[in-house]
C-alpha cells in the first residue's frame, strides 16, 4: 500500500523557519513528480511547490524566495524548507506524488503549520 507520511509541522513565530519532510513507500520514487500543497481554513487547496523526477522546480509566487523544495531519491523522501514564515503561511501542508509514467496520484495525510506570535 502506497504511503506518504508528512512530518515537521508545528507552531513557529513569524520570521521563523520549518522543514517539512514527506517519507514515501511503495512507489518508484524517482519516477514521480513530487509536490507540496497547502489548505488554509475556508480556502481551497493550493500548490506550494513541485519538483520533477529530474529536479526541475516550480513555486507559487507567494513563496518564491522563501521556500525551497528538494528531494532525496536515495531516501525516497521529499522536503520543503520554509524560511521567513508569515502568518498567511498557516495551513495544513500536504505531500503529493504524481507518476510521470502512469495514473498514480497519491496524497499524504497532511501536517499542520501554524505561524503565530
Residue pairs with C-beta under 8 A, 6 or more apart in sequence:
1 26
2 24
2 25
2 26
2 27
2 97
2 104
2 106
3 23
3 24
3 25
3 26
4 22
4 23
4 24
4 95
4 96
4 97
4 106
4 107
4 108
4 109
5 22
5 23
5 24
5 108
5 109
6 20
6 21
6 22
6 93
6 94
6 95
6 108
6 109
6 110
6 111
7 20
7 21
7 22
7 23
7 111
8 18
8 19
8 20
8 21
8 111
9 18
9 20
9 93
9 111
9 112
9 113
10 18
10 112
10 113
10 114
11 114
11 116
12 18
12 85
12 113
12 114
12 115
13 85
13 115
13 116
13 117
14 85
14 86
14 87
14 115
14 116
14 117
15 84
15 85
16 85
16 115
17 81
17 82
17 83
17 84
17 85
18 82
18 85
18 113
19 79
19 80
19 81
19 82
20 36
20 79
20 80
20 82
20 93
20 95
20 111
20 113
21 77
21 78
21 79
22 34
22 36
22 77
22 78
22 79
22 95
22 108
23 75
23 76
23 77
24 76
24 77
24 78
24 95
24 97
25 76
27 76
27 97
27 99
27 104
27 106
29 71
29 73
29 76
29 97
30 53
30 73
31 53
31 99
31 100
31 101
32 53
32 97
32 98
32 99
32 100
32 104
33 50
33 51
33 52
33 53
33 97
33 98
33 99
33 100
34 50
34 51
34 69
34 71
34 78
34 95
34 96
34 97
34 98
35 47
35 48
35 49
35 50
35 51
35 69
35 95
35 96
35 97
35 98
36 47
36 48
36 49
36 50
36 69
36 78
36 80
36 93
36 94
36 95
36 96
37 45
37 46
37 47
37 48
37 93
37 94
37 96
38 45
38 46
38 48
38 89
38 91
38 92
38 93
38 94
38 113
39 45
39 46
39 91
39 92
39 94
39 110
40 88
40 90
40 91
40 92
43 91
45 94
46 60
47 58
47 60
48 59
48 60
48 63
48 67
48 69
48 80
48 93
49 57
49 58
49 59
49 60
49 63
49 67
49 68
49 69
49 80
50 57
50 58
50 69
51 57
51 69
51 70
51 71
51 78
52 100
53 100
55 71
57 69
59 67
59 69
62 88
63 82
63 89
66 82
66 83
66 84
66 85
67 80
67 81
67 82
67 83
68 80
68 81
68 83
69 78
69 79
69 80
69 81
70 78
70 79
70 81
71 77
71 78
71 79
72 79
78 95
80 93
82 89
82 113
85 113
85 115
86 115
87 115
87 116
88 115
89 113
89 115
90 113
90 114
90 115
90 116
91 113
92 110
92 111
92 112
92 113
93 110
93 111
93 112
93 113
94 107
94 108
94 109
94 110
95 107
95 108
96 105
96 106
96 107
96 108
97 104
97 105
97 106
98 104
98 105
98 106
99 105
